[in-house]
Amino acid sequence: MPEVTIKQFAEVVGIPVERLLDQLGEAGLPVTGAEATINDKDKLRLLTFLRQAHGKAAPESAEPRKVTIKRKVQSELRFGSGQGRGAPKSVVNVEVRQKRTYIKRSEILKEEAQRREEEAAEQARLEQERLDAERRVREAAEAEEAKRQEEAQRVVAEEQVRREAEQQALLAAQQARAVAEQPPAPAPAERGTKRKPSKDDRETRYGRRELHVAVDKSGRRRKRTRSRPVTVTGSSQHGFERPTAPIVREVSIPETVTVGELAQKMAIKAAELIKAMMGMGMMATINQVIDQDTAALVVGELGHTPKLLKDSDLESELVPEQRSDAKPVARPPVVTIMGHVDHGKTSLLDYVRRTKVAAGETGGITQHIGAYHVKTPKGGITFVDTPGHAAFTAMRARGAKVTDIVVLVVAADDGVMPQTIEAIQHAKAAGVPLVVAINKIDKPEADPDRVKQELSQHEVIPEAWGGDTIFANVSAKTGEGIDELLEALLLQAEVMELTAAAEGPAAGVVLESSLDKGRGPVATVLVQSGMLKKGDVVLSGKEFGRVRALFDESGKAVESASPPIPVVVLGLSGLPNAGDEMVVVPDERKAREIALYRQGKYRDVRLARQQGAKLEDVLSQMEEGEAQNLNLIIKADVQGSAEALRDSLVKLSTDEVKVKIVAGGVGGITESDVNLAVASNAVLIGFNVRADATARKLVAESDVDLRYYGVIYNVIDEVRQALSGMLAPETKEEIVGLAEVREVFRSSKIGAIAGCMVVEGVVKRNNPIRVLRDNVVVFEGELESLRRYKEDVSEARAGMECGIGVRNYNDVKVGDQIEVFQRVEVARTV
């Protein structure tokens, strides 16, 4: 083996001799100095040591995975130790050690590929587990369904066997009774001798006489023994007998019913009913509608018992009973965010959802109910965001009814406001617990204690003060306290033990509805129980339909929704009213029947209301004179906004000017809306909707006032201004000057002249005046003359002396005060 010195090997490797000596010593090779020699075996041993030190445990032929480079640099620092040019300098030895490790890129890529393969395998395993779980659930459901069908078939078969056995037993009993009742047949000899039959022989038990036949024809009469079973088994002979007593029926009478329907309920002919009504003095046809009271009188007259039905009773008969065998399971809570406008409700929800909903709202205020399902590390929560503006009272009331917990958001820098108090009242009326979130605590002027003090005046006492209301200080901007608020909500929900059926027919409530040009009627529904699936037949108010599609709050299509998930439902026949209940019915025909019945009922109610409104208008105009009306036609994007606009604008009416909503609806402005505005001289208001091309052309031709709005308080302000312009101006009096009488001069030509000092304001010649004596008005009139130093002037200001002549009044005394005023017209506001 060739041997080299340590010094030569260090020059070949390219490292200092001292470092090579250190590495050899660490490897366990005995070396004495730079002139010592090493062979190939020692070199291999050194290489193995260095590989192990650098983390390489692969065989000798493998390439190193990483390389570690150590470097040691020595230097000297010289600096003077004293003052002066000749002062000695100190020398400090500095040693800098560096160490770097380089890893091969191929190893990194290999590790990344291995990690991706592991993730893909894990996802495949989870997907397989999910598919297996679904398969097991499906197989269990199919087995349960098969078992249920088998049980139903068994019950039907047993019932059929039982009925057949009863029928056979009844038939045998009837045959035995007939045989027992049969009279004994006379002897043949007696039949030949007796020509005249007895009474018993001549009459049968049915009251009919027997035929007299010859003796040689007696064989025919014996055939009755063979036909006897036919005669006995005809038990239906009594089915057509006239009843011995009149049948009294209980007749259900709705609020309105036709004569034909009433006759069918009493099981009599319509002609007989009409004849009976004519006898009572009522002329009616078969299709004429009579009211409930009249129908009750007719039913009682015919001897039946009337049963008066209410609309709710009739609907309960029509609506199928919702039965679900599914057991209730725990569900996430429904939390409604309420509070005053601009107190940070939507911003608080944005931080929880990590979205920017408030930035997308027109004017920065919420004008629709929004429902969102948020998944937190500790469980899911469904949030319902309600508007805080005063015009959306109905929306807040609906939000409080469908919720489990109400979060009252109060700004720490603003305190309790009118809508805050209203939200407290809604929560108490709905009977739901209240959680207070004091928002905007990051502001310097925030004062949470003041908010607690103000809320305590409305019976909202914090737990820290001995009450039962949870308070949380939060900041929707920085996120401070959000986690504590969510924990409080989930804790409150856990205490309430909220459950709902996750299977079976679904039931929910409509939060909002709108008309989409591409998708038709769209309803936002909060599922409260059961499973709402695509293809279900649903009924909501006077509308029905089959669910064509379901979307979550982010617009993603879903196949089903369980409580309490909010979804957007497509496929209804029309727009349901916000707040209507939505239920799944098994039969589309039944759903159509119920919807048509409700539409007829709502139509009658609407016509009755319109008739009553017309009568009230006529009576009010007769009593108070002609009042000015502002006719409006409202078209909005969603049902809730149209309702809020209608309620808010009608509240602006006064005794002198009234807001009359000619029509209102959801969707874009059409040609028919413009024609209605022309006919009724109304103003068209489009709230977040626009007119189509035909409607715009007609608006330009007919000069209709069409206005677009995006924020509700702009609509209210402009309508209030329009109503204020319709009001007659109000006349007010303003005092412009006050003069005190110091001396009275008498003139034969002019009369009494009051020498006065102007103490306040300005005395003008053409203004009306009042003469005050001991602060009591003794005369009201006009100035006749105003002079200073024998010269006529138009006005005299405060601090000036002047002579005042009062027209048609000479009883001016020293000490009186002359008050000068002017009448101005002030525009009135609503």
C-alpha positions in Angstrom: 0.0 0.0 0.0 1.4 3.4 -0.9 1.9 5.7 2.0 1.8 9.5 2.0 2.5 12.0 4.7 -0.2 14.0 6.4 1.1 17.2 4.9 1.0 15.8 1.3 -2.5 14.4 1.8 -3.7 17.7 3.2 -2.4 19.5 0.0 -4.2 16.9 -2.2 -7.5 17.3 -0.3 -7.2 21.1 -0.1 -7.7 21.6 3.6 -5.3 22.9 6.3 -3.0 20.4 8.0 -4.4 21.2 11.5 -7.9 20.4 10.4 -6.8 17.1 8.8 -5.0 16.2 12.0 -8.2 17.0 14.1 -10.3 14.8 11.8 -7.8 11.9 12.0 -7.8 12.2 15.7 -11.7 12.2 15.8 -11.6 9.1 13.6 -9.4 7.3 16.1 -6.2 7.1 13.9 -3.0 7.5 15.9 -0.9 10.3 14.2 1.9 12.2 15.7 2.4 15.2 13.4 2.4 16.5 9.9 5.2 14.2 8.8 3.5 11.1 9.9 2.4 8.7 7.1 -1.0 7.1 6.4 -2.0 4.3 4.0 -5.2 3.6 2.0 -6.8 1.7 4.8 -6.5 4.7 7.1 -7.9 6.9 4.3 -11.0 4.6 4.0 -11.4 4.6 7.7 -11.3 8.4 7.7 -13.8 8.6 4.8 -16.2 6.3 6.7 -16.0 8.4 9.8 -16.7 11.6 7.8 -19.8 10.0 6.1 -21.2 8.9 9.4 -20.6 12.4 10.9 -22.4 14.0 7.9 -25.5 11.8 8.3 -24.7 9.4 5.4 -25.3 5.8 6.3 -25.5 4.4 2.8 -22.9 2.0 1.3 -19.5 3.2 0.0 -20.6 3.3 -3.6 -23.7 5.6 -2.8 -23.4 9.3 -3.3 -23.6 11.5 -0.2 -27.0 12.9 0.6 -25.6 16.0 2.3 -22.2 17.6 2.7 -21.1 19.6 5.7 -18.3 22.1 5.2 -16.5 23.6 8.2 -14.2 26.5 7.9 -12.0 28.2 10.5 -10.4 31.5 9.8 -7.9 33.3 12.1 -7.1 37.0 12.0 -5.6 39.7 14.2 -7.1 42.9 15.4 -4.6 45.7 16.4 -5.7 48.8 18.3 -3.9 51.4 20.4 -4.0 51.0 24.1 -3.1 54.6 25.0 -3.0 58.1 23.8 -0.3 59.6 21.5 1.3 58.6 18.3 3.9 56.4 20.0 1.6 54.5 22.3 1.9 50.7 22.1 -0.8 48.8 20.2 -2.6 45.7 21.5 -3.1 42.6 19.3 -6.2 40.4 19.7 -6.4 37.0 17.9 -9.8 36.4 16.3 -10.9 33.0 15.2 -14.1 32.7 13.0 -15.6 29.2 12.6 -18.2 28.6 9.9 -20.3 25.5 9.2 -22.6 24.9 6.2 -24.6 21.8 5.2 -25.7 21.2 1.6 -28.5 18.7 0.8 -29.0 17.2 -2.7 -32.1 18.4 -4.5 -33.0 14.9 -5.6 -33.5 13.9 -2.0 -35.9 16.8 -1.4 -37.9 15.9 -4.5 -38.0 12.3 -3.4 -39.3 13.2 0.0 -41.9 15.5 -1.5 -43.0 12.7 -3.9 -43.2 10.3 -1.0 -45.3 12.8 1.1 -47.7 13.3 -1.9 -48.1 9.5 -2.3 -48.9 9.1 1.4 -51.5 11.9 1.2 -53.1 10.4 -1.9 -53.2 7.0 -0.2 -54.8 8.6 2.9 -57.4 10.4 0.8 -58.2 7.1 -1.1 -58.5 5.3 2.2 -60.9 8.0 3.6 -63.0 8.0 0.3 -63.2 4.2 0.5 -64.3 4.4 4.1 -67.0 6.9 3.2 -68.2 4.8 0.3 -68.3 1.7 2.6 -70.3 3.7 5.2 -72.8 4.9 2.5 -73.1 1.4 1.2 -73.8 0.0 4.7 -76.4 2.7 5.3 -78.0 2.0 2.0 -78.1 -1.7 2.6 -79.6 -1.2 6.0 -82.3 1.1 4.6 -83.1 -1.4 1.9 -83.3 -4.2 4.4 -85.5 -2.1 6.6 -87.8 -1.3 3.7 -88.0 -4.9 2.6 -88.8 -5.9 6.2 -91.5 -3.3 6.4 -93.1 -4.4 3.1 -93.0 -8.0 4.2 -94.7 -7.1 7.4 -97.3 -5.1 5.6 -98.0 -8.0 3.2 -98.3 -10.4 6.1 -100.8 -8.1 7.9 -102.8 -7.8 4.7 -102.8 -11.6 4.2 -103.9 -12.2 7.8 -106.7 -9.7 7.5 -107.9 -11.3 4.3 -107.9 -14.8 5.9 -109.8 -13.4 8.9 -112.4 -11.8 6.7 -112.9 -15.0 4.7 -113.3 -17.0 7.9 -115.8 -14.5 9.2 -117.8 -14.6 6.0 -117.9 -18.4 5.9 -119.0 -18.5 9.5 -121.7 -16.0 8.9 -122.9 -17.9 5.8 -123.0 -21.2 7.8 -125.0 -19.5 10.6 -127.5 -18.1 8.1 -127.9 -21.5 6.5 -128.4 -23.2 9.9 -131.0 -20.5 10.8 -132.9 -21.0 7.6 -133.0 -24.8 8.0 -134.3 -24.4 11.6 -137.0 -22.0 10.5 -138.3 -24.2 7.6 -141.8 -25.8 8.4 -142.1 -29.6 8.1 -143.3 -30.8 4.7 -146.8 -32.3 4.7 -147.3 -36.0 4.0 -148.1 -37.0 0.3 -151.5 -38.6 1.3 -152.7 -35.5 3.0 -151.7 -33.3 0.0 -154.0 -35.5 -2.1 -157.0 -35.3 0.1 -156.9 -31.7 1.3 -158.1 -29.4 -1.5 -158.2 -26.3 0.5 -154.9 -25.4 2.2 -154.7 -23.9 5.7 -153.6 -20.4 6.5 -150.2 -21.6 7.4 -149.8 -23.4 4.1 -151.2 -20.5 2.0 -148.9 -17.8 3.3 -145.1 -17.9 3.5 -143.0 -16.0 5.9 -142.4 -13.3 3.3 -146.1 -12.5 3.2 -146.7 -14.1 -0.3 -149.3 -16.8 -1.1 -148.3 -20.1 -2.6 -149.5 -21.1 -6.0 -152.2 -23.9 -6.1 -150.9 -26.7 -8.4 -152.2 -30.1 -9.3 -151.2 -33.2 -7.4 -149.2 -34.6 -10.3 -147.2 -31.3 -10.4 -146.1 -31.5 -6.8 -142.5 -32.4 -7.9 -141.9 -28.9 -9.0 -142.6 -27.6 -5.5 -140.0 -29.9 -4.1 -137.4 -28.2 -6.2 -137.4 -25.3 -3.7 -135.4 -27.5 -1.3 -132.5 -27.3 -3.8 -132.9 -23.6 -4.4 -133.2 -22.9 -0.7 -129.5 -21.9 -0.2 -129.9 -19.3 -2.9 -132.9 -17.8 -1.2 -131.2 -17.9 2.3 -127.9 -16.4 1.1 -129.5 -13.4 -0.3 -128.9 -11.4 2.8 -128.6 -8.2 0.8 -132.4 -8.0 0.5 -132.4 -5.7 3.6 -129.8 -3.3 2.0 -132.5 -1.5 0.0 -135.1 -1.3 2.7 -136.3 2.1 3.8 -134.7 3.1 7.1 -137.1 2.9 10.0 -135.6 6.2 11.5 -134.1 9.2 9.8 -130.3 9.2 9.6 -128.8 12.2 11.3 -125.4 13.2 9.8 -122.8 15.6 11.2 -122.2 18.0 8.3 -118.9 20.0 8.2 -119.5 23.5 6.9 -116.7 25.7 5.8 -116.9 29.5 5.8 -118.3 29.5 2.2 -119.9 26.5 0.4 -122.0 26.0 -2.7 -125.5 24.5 -2.7 -124.3 21.5 -4.7 -121.5 20.8 -2.2 -123.8 21.1 0.8 -126.3 18.7 -0.8 -123.4 16.2 -1.4 -122.3 16.5 2.3 -125.9 15.7 3.5 -126.3 12.8 0.9 -129.4 14.3 -0.6 -130.2 15.5 -4.1 -129.5 19.1 -4.9 -133.1 19.6 -6.1 -134.4 18.6 -2.7 -132.1 21.0 -1.0 -133.1 23.9 -3.3 -136.8 23.0 -2.7 -136.2 23.1 1.1 -134.4 26.5 0.8 -137.3 27.9 -1.3 -139.6 26.7 1.5 -137.4 28.8 3.9 -137.7 31.8 1.7 -134.2 31.6 0.1 -133.9 31.4 -3.7 -130.7 29.8 -4.7 -129.1 27.8 -7.6 -127.0 24.7 -7.5 -123.7 26.7 -8.0 -124.6 29.6 -5.8 -122.2 30.3 -2.9 -123.9 30.7 0.5 -122.2 31.7 3.8 -121.6 29.6 6.8 -124.5 30.9 8.9 -127.1 30.3 6.1 -125.8 26.8 5.5 -126.0 26.0 9.2 -129.7 27.1 9.3 -130.5 24.9 6.2 -128.7 21.9 7.7 -130.5 22.3 11.0 -133.8 22.6 9.2 -133.3 19.3 7.4 -132.6 17.5 10.7 -128.8 17.2 10.5 -126.1 18.5 12.9 -124.0 21.4 11.5 -120.3 21.5 12.4 -118.8 24.9 11.7 -115.2 24.8 10.4 -112.6 27.5 10.6 -110.0 28.0 7.9 -107.3 26.5 10.1 -109.4 23.4 10.7 -110.0 22.9 7.0 -106.3 23.4 6.2 -105.4 20.9 9.0 -107.6 18.4 7.2 -106.0 19.1 3.8 -102.4 19.3 5.0 -101.0 15.7 5.4 -99.8 14.8 8.8 -96.0 15.0 9.1 -94.9 11.7 10.6 -91.3 10.7 10.9 -89.9 7.7 12.6 -86.5 9.2 12.8 -85.2 9.9 16.2 -84.2 13.4 17.1 -80.5 14.1 17.1 -78.4 17.0 18.4 -78.2 19.9 16.0 -76.2 23.1 15.8 -77.8 26.3 17.2 -79.4 29.0 15.1 -78.0 32.3 16.1 -79.6 35.7 15.0 -77.4 38.8 15.0 -79.5 41.8 16.0 -78.7 45.4 17.0 -78.8 49.0 15.9 -77.8 50.1 12.5 -74.0 50.6 12.0 -73.1 48.9 15.2 -71.0 46.2 13.4 -73.3 43.2 13.1 -72.3 42.2 9.6 -68.7 43.1 10.3 -68.7 40.8 13.3 -70.2 38.0 11.2 -67.6 38.7 8.5 -64.8 38.1 10.9 -66.3 34.8 11.9 -66.9 33.8 8.3 -63.6 35.4 7.0 -65.6 37.2 4.3 -66.5 40.7 3.3 -70.3 40.8 3.2 -70.5 44.3 4.6 -68.4 45.8 1.8 -70.9 44.4 -0.7 -74.0 45.9 1.0 -75.3 49.1 -0.6 -74.6 52.0 1.6 -72.7 49.8 4.1 -76.0 48.7 5.8 -77.7 45.3 5.6 -81.0 45.4 3.8 -81.8 41.7 3.5 -81.9 38.7 5.9 -78.7 36.7 5.4 -78.3 33.1 6.7 -74.9 31.5 6.9 -73.6 28.2 8.3 -70.2 28.5 9.9 -68.1 25.5 11.0 -65.9 26.2 14.1 -63.4 23.9 15.7 -65.9 23.2 18.5 -69.0 22.7 16.3 -71.2 24.3 13.7 -73.3 27.5 14.1 -76.0 28.9 11.7 -76.0 32.7 11.8 -79.0 34.8 10.7 -78.0 38.4 10.0 -80.9 40.9 10.3 -80.9 44.6 9.2 -80.6 47.2 11.9 -82.4 50.0 10.2 -85.7 51.1 11.7 -87.6 50.2 8.5 -86.8 46.5 8.8 -88.9 45.7 12.0 -90.7 42.8 10.3 -87.4 41.2 9.2 -86.1 41.4 12.8 -89.2 39.9 14.2 -89.0 37.0 11.7 -85.3 36.5 12.6 -86.2 36.3 16.3 -88.9 33.7 15.7 -86.7 31.2 13.9 -83.7 31.5 16.2 -82.4 29.6 19.2 -80.1 32.3 20.5 -80.1 36.1 19.9 -76.7 37.9 19.8 -77.4 41.6 20.6 -74.5 43.7 19.2 -74.0 47.0 20.9 -71.3 49.5 19.9 -69.1 50.3 22.9 -68.8 53.9 21.7 -72.4 54.5 20.9 -74.4 52.7 23.6 -78.0 51.6 23.6 -80.1 53.0 20.7 -83.7 52.6 19.6 -83.2 49.5 17.5 -81.2 48.0 20.4 -84.3 48.3 22.6 -86.5 46.9 19.9 -84.2 43.9 19.4 -84.4 43.2 23.2 -88.2 43.3 22.9 -88.2 40.9 19.9 -86.0 38.4 21.8 -88.2 38.5 24.9 -91.4 38.1 22.8 -89.9 35.1 21.1 -88.7 33.6 24.4 -85.1 33.0 23.3 -82.0 33.6 25.4 -79.9 36.7 24.8 -76.1 37.0 24.5 -74.7 40.6 24.4 -71.6 41.3 22.3 -70.1 44.7 23.1 -68.4 45.6 19.8 -65.8 48.2 18.8 -63.8 47.9 22.1 -60.7 48.7 20.1 -61.7 52.4 19.8 -60.3 54.8 22.4 -63.7 56.2 23.3 -65.1 52.7 24.0 -66.9 52.4 27.4 -68.2 48.8 28.0 -69.3 49.7 31.6 -71.6 52.4 30.3 -73.2 49.9 27.9 -73.8 47.5 30.7 -75.4 50.2 32.8 -77.7 51.3 30.0 -78.7 47.7 29.3 -79.5 47.0 32.9 -82.2 49.6 32.7 -83.9 47.3 30.2 -83.7 44.2 32.4 -80.6 42.8 30.7 -78.3 42.1 33.6 -74.8 40.7 33.1 -73.7 37.5 34.9 -71.0 39.5 36.7 -73.7 41.7 38.3 -75.8 38.7 39.4 -78.0 38.4 36.2 -78.3 35.6 33.7 -77.2 37.3 30.5 -73.7 36.5 29.0 -71.7 39.5 28.0 -68.6 39.4 25.7 -66.3 42.3 24.7 -65.4 41.8 21.1 -63.8 43.7 18.2 -64.9 42.9 14.7 -61.9 44.8 13.4 -59.1 43.1 15.4 -60.9 39.8 16.2 -60.5 40.3 20.0 -63.0 38.3 22.0 -64.5 36.4 19.0 -63.4 33.0 20.3 -64.9 33.7 23.7 -68.1 34.7 22.0 -68.3 31.5 20.0 -67.5 29.5 23.1 -70.3 31.2 25.0 -72.8 30.5 22.1 -71.9 26.8 22.0 -72.1 26.5 25.7 -75.5 28.1 25.7 -76.6 25.7 22.9 -75.3 22.7 24.9 -77.3 23.8 27.9 -80.5 24.1 25.8 -80.0 20.5 24.4 -81.2 21.4 20.8 -82.4 18.5 18.8 -84.1 17.9 15.5 -85.1 15.0 13.2 -82.4 14.6 10.6 -84.5 12.2 8.5 -88.0 12.2 7.1 -90.1 14.9 5.5 -88.4 18.3 5.8 -90.0 21.4 7.4 -88.6 24.9 7.5 -89.3 28.6 7.3 -88.8 31.1 4.4 -86.4 33.8 5.4 -86.4 35.7 2.0 -87.7 35.3 -1.5 -86.9 37.0 -4.8 -87.5 36.7 -8.5 -84.4 35.8 -10.5 -84.6 36.5 -14.3 -82.7 33.3 -15.2 -83.9 31.0 -12.4 -87.5 32.1 -11.6 -88.8 32.3 -8.1 -86.0 31.8 -5.5 -86.6 31.3 -1.8 -84.0 31.3 1.0 -85.2 28.5 3.4 -83.9 27.6 6.9 -84.5 23.9 7.4 -85.8 23.2 10.9 -86.4 19.4 10.8 -86.2 16.5 8.4 -84.1 16.2 5.3 -84.8 18.5 2.3 -83.7 16.8 -0.9 -83.7 17.6 -4.5 -86.9 16.5 -6.1 -89.1 16.9 -3.0 -92.6 18.4 -3.4 -92.8 21.4 -1.2 -95.7 23.7 0.0 -95.1 27.2 1.3 -98.1 29.5 1.9 -100.0 29.7 -1.4 -97.2 28.5 -3.5 -96.0 24.9 -4.2 -93.5 23.2 -6.5 -90.9 20.5 -6.9 -87.4 21.3 -5.7 -85.3 21.6 -8.9 -82.1 22.7 -7.3 -80.6 23.5 -3.9 -77.7 26.0 -3.3 -75.9 26.9 -0.1 -75.0 30.4 1.0 -71.9 30.4 -1.2 -73.8 29.5 -4.4 -72.6 25.9 -4.5 -75.1 23.3 -5.6 -76.0 20.6 -2.9 -78.2 17.5 -3.1 -79.8 17.8 0.4 -79.9 19.9 3.5 -80.5 18.9 7.1 -81.3 21.2 10.1 -80.4 23.9 10.6 -78.7 24.5 7.2 -79.9 27.5 5.2 -80.4 26.8 1.5 -81.7 28.6 -1.6 -84.6 26.6 -3.2 -85.5 26.7 -6.9 -88.7 25.3 -8.4 -91.6 27.1 -6.7 -94.7 28.2 -8.6 -94.4 31.7 -7.3 -92.9 33.9 -4.6 -93.8 32.8 -1.1 -94.1 35.5 1.6 -91.2 35.9 3.9 -92.0 34.1 7.2 -94.2 31.4 5.6 -93.6 27.8 6.7 -92.4 25.4 4.0 -93.2 21.7 4.4 -92.6 18.6 2.2 -95.8 16.9 1.1 -95.9 13.4 -0.4 -98.3 14.1 -3.3 -98.0 16.9 -5.8 -101.8 16.8 -6.5 -102.5 17.4 -2.8 -100.0 20.2 -2.7 -101.7 21.9 -5.7 -105.1 21.5 -4.0 -103.9 23.1 -0.8 -102.2 26.0 -2.7 -105.3 26.7 -4.8 -107.4 26.7 -1.6 -105.1 29.2 0.1 -104.9 31.4 -3.0 -108.7 31.6 -3.0 -108.8 32.4 0.7 -106.1 35.1 0.4 -107.9 36.6 -2.6 -111.1 36.9 -0.6 -109.2 38.5 2.3 -107.5 40.9 0.0 -110.7 42.0 -1.7 -112.4 42.4 1.7 -109.5 44.6 2.8 -109.5 46.7 -0.3 -113.3 47.2 0.0 -112.9 48.2 3.7 -110.0 50.6 2.8 -112.2 52.3 0.1 -115.0 52.7 2.6 -112.7 54.1 5.2 -111.3 56.6 2.6 -114.8 57.8 1.7 -115.8 58.2 5.4 -112.5 60.0 6.3 -112.9 62.3 3.3 -116.5 63.1 4.3 -115.4 63.9 7.8 -112.1 65.8 7.3 -112.4 67.1 3.8 -110.4 66.1 0.8 -106.9 64.9 1.7 -104.0 64.8 -0.8 -102.6 61.4 -1.8 -99.2 60.4 -3.0 -99.6 57.3 -5.1 -96.6 55.0 -5.3 -95.8 51.7 -7.1 -93.0 49.8 -5.4 -90.9 47.1 -7.2 -88.1 45.6 -5.1 -85.5 42.8 -5.5 -86.7 40.6 -2.7 -90.0 40.2 -0.8 -88.6 41.4 2.5 -87.4 44.7 1.1 -90.8 45.3 -0.6 -92.6 44.7 2.7 -90.2 47.0 4.6 -90.6 49.7 2.1 -94.4 49.5 2.1 -94.6 49.6 5.9 -92.1 52.4 6.3 -93.7 54.7 3.6 -97.3 54.2 4.8 -96.2 55.3 8.3 -95.2 58.7 6.8 -98.9 59.5 6.2 -100.6 62.3 8.1 -104.1 63.7 8.3 -103.4 66.1 5.4 -101.2 64.0 3.1 -101.4 60.2 2.7 -99.1 57.7 1.1 -101.1 55.2 -1.0 -99.4 52.1 -2.3 -101.2 51.4 -5.5 -99.2 48.2 -6.2 -96.1 46.4 -5.0 -94.1 43.4 -6.1 -90.8 41.7 -6.7 -88.9 41.8 -9.9 -88.0 44.2 -12.6 -90.2 47.1 -13.8 -92.4 46.0 -16.7 -94.7 47.7 -19.2 -97.8 46.8 -17.2 -96.3 48.6 -14.2 -95.8 51.8 -16.2 -99.3 51.6 -17.6 -100.6 51.3 -14.1 -98.6 54.3 -13.0 -100.1 56.3 -15.9 -103.6 55.3 -15.0 -103.2 56.0 -11.3 -100.9 59.0 -11.6 -98.3 57.2 -9.4 -94.6 57.5 -8.9 -92.6 54.3 -9.8 -90.0 53.3 -7.3 -87.4 50.7 -8.2 -85.5 49.4 -5.2 -82.4 47.5 -6.5 -84.3 46.7 -9.8 -84.4 48.3 -13.2 -86.9 48.7 -16.0 -86.7 46.7 -19.2 -86.3 48.3 -22.7 -90.0 48.4 -23.4 -90.8 49.9 -20.0 -88.1 52.6 -20.4 -89.5 53.6 -23.8 -93.0 53.9 -22.4 -91.7 55.9 -19.4 -90.1 58.4 -21.8 -93.3 58.7 -23.9 -95.8 58.9 -21.0 -93.6 61.2 -18.8 -93.9 58.9 -15.7 -91.8 59.7 -12.7 -89.5 56.7 -12.3 -86.9 56.7 -9.6 -84.2 54.1 -8.7 -82.8 53.6 -5.2 -80.3 51.3 -3.6 -80.5 52.3 0.1 -83.8 52.3 1.9 -83.3 55.5 3.9 -82.9 57.4 0.7 -86.3 56.3 -0.4 -87.8 57.3 2.9 -86.1 60.7 2.9 -87.2 61.6 -0.6 -90.8 60.5 0.0 -90.9 62.5 3.2 -89.6 65.6 1.3 -92.4 65.0 -1.4 -95.0 64.8 1.3 -93.6 67.9 3.0 -93.9 69.8 -0.3 -97.6 68.8 -0.5 -98.3 70.3 3.0 -99.6 73.9 3.2 -97.0 76.3 4.7 -97.3 77.3 8.3 -97.3 81.0 9.4 -95.1 81.9 12.3 -94.5 85.2 14.1 -91.0 86.5 14.8 -90.3 89.4 17.2 -87.9 91.7 15.5 -87.8 94.6 18.0 -88.9 96.0 21.3 -89.3 99.7 22.3 -90.0 101.1 25.7 -92.2 104.3 26.1 -90.3 107.0 28.0 -92.6 110.0 27.3 -96.0 110.7 25.6 -96.6 113.8 23.5 -100.0 114.9 22.4 -100.7 116.5 19.0 -103.9 117.8 17.7 -103.2 116.6 14.2 -101.6 113.2 14.8 -102.8 112.3 18.3 -100.6 110.7 20.9 -96.9 110.3 20.0 -94.9 107.9 22.2 -91.3 108.9 22.8 -89.5 105.5 22.9 -86.1 104.0 23.4 -85.4 100.9 21.3 -84.1 98.3 23.8 -84.0 95.2 21.5 -83.8 94.5 17.8 -85.0 96.8 15.1 -88.3 98.8 14.9 -89.5 99.0 11.3 -92.3 101.2 10.0 -94.3 98.7 8.0 -94.4 95.9 10.5 -97.3 95.1 12.8 -97.0 95.9 16.5 -98.5 95.0 19.9 -98.7 97.4 22.9 -97.8 95.6 26.1 -98.8 97.0 29.6 -97.4 95.0 32.5 -96.5 92.2 30.0 -100.2 92.0 28.9 -101.2 92.7 25.3 -103.6 95.7 25.3 -103.6 96.5 21.6 -102.5 95.0 18.3 -102.2 97.1 15.2 -99.8 98.9 12.9 -97.3 101.8 13.1 -98.6 105.0 11.7 -95.4 107.0 11.9 -91.7 106.6 12.9 -89.5 109.7 13.4 -86.1 110.7 14.7 -85.5 114.4 15.3 -88.6 115.4 13.2 -87.5 113.3 10.3 -89.3 110.2 9.0 -87.2 107.1 9.1 -87.8 103.5 7.9 -86.3 101.8 11.0 -84.7 102.5 14.3 -82.1 100.1 15.8 -81.4 99.2 19.4 -80.1 102.1 21.6 -81.8 104.8 19.5 -84.6 107.2 20.5 -87.6 107.6 18.3 -91.1 108.8 18.1 -93.8 106.2 17.4 -97.3 106.9 16.3 -99.8 104.1 16.7 -102.7 104.0 14.2 -106.1 104.2 15.8 -104.8 104.1 19.4 -104.2 107.1 21.7 -104.1 105.4 25.1 -100.3 105.0 25.2 -98.8 105.5 28.6 -95.3 105.9 30.0 -93.9 102.5 30.8 -95.7 100.6 28.0 -93.7 98.4 25.7 -94.2 98.4 21.9 -93.4 95.0 20.4 -92.7 94.9 16.7 -93.1 91.5 14.9 -93.4 90.1 11.4 -95.2 87.1 10.0 -93.2 84.5 8.0 -94.3 81.4 6.2 -92.4 78.2 7.3 -92.4 75.1 5.2 -93.8 72.2 7.1 -92.2 68.8 7.2 -93.7 65.3 7.8 
